[in-house]
């Protein structure tokens, strides 16, 4: 099976690994996938969450196994000997997901991924990030971060760390945030407000953020409308890498500080982000590092402008 994930940076494309559970078709961004393994011996962990099957250790790395069918609410199959393990890495975690079958990889544009509406994703509870129509079937791209967070709440944004910042002055510099998850939109907004950043403009994908930047440019409002851009990578319509590429290619916008805040910050993604011109790349649980990056980048921008 072709598991090449070295897509050209900023093309607004991704590769989706298609798999099945209980006859239903689901997908995961290949950028999250380390390898695919046949079902192997798994050591149960006493008193663990019901969806955690246990652990196994390929190549000296201990990996937790989650029964994805059970996490999605399906009854457990009696015959699971032919199941597969999708071994992933995101949010600095190594986790394997037990699935029925792995079918293949599809290369698609983020423009072709439909964002689920409120009839599919209940507010604050949905675990579908997108829908892909492939031939006669629909592939539901799952929010694996949300699934893991519900099983292991400690993997979410570490909001308690913000207490270490102490009292901070109110800062009204305008910040644009591109993030498709409503839950993470709220968490990031709450965190930045707590850190003193009060002038926040949050958009659901890179395309919406880009449209806003173009509007500001057209109305000569760049300096007043945005001083920093924070973007996720995985988003429908336009992903974060494409947004970074467009900003850095625009003469009026290229000076803006850009922070990539994503669960996909691994070595490969860091190299891609650096090539595109991101100023900083922070893994999503590390909210206090995000605040520190904003502080440093905004201060640096202000100092350069004063010198100019």
Order of alpha helices (4+ residues) and beta strands (2+ residues): beta-beta-beta-beta-beta-alpha-beta-beta-beta-beta-beta-alpha-beta-alpha-beta-alpha-alpha-beta-alpha-beta-alpha-beta-alpha
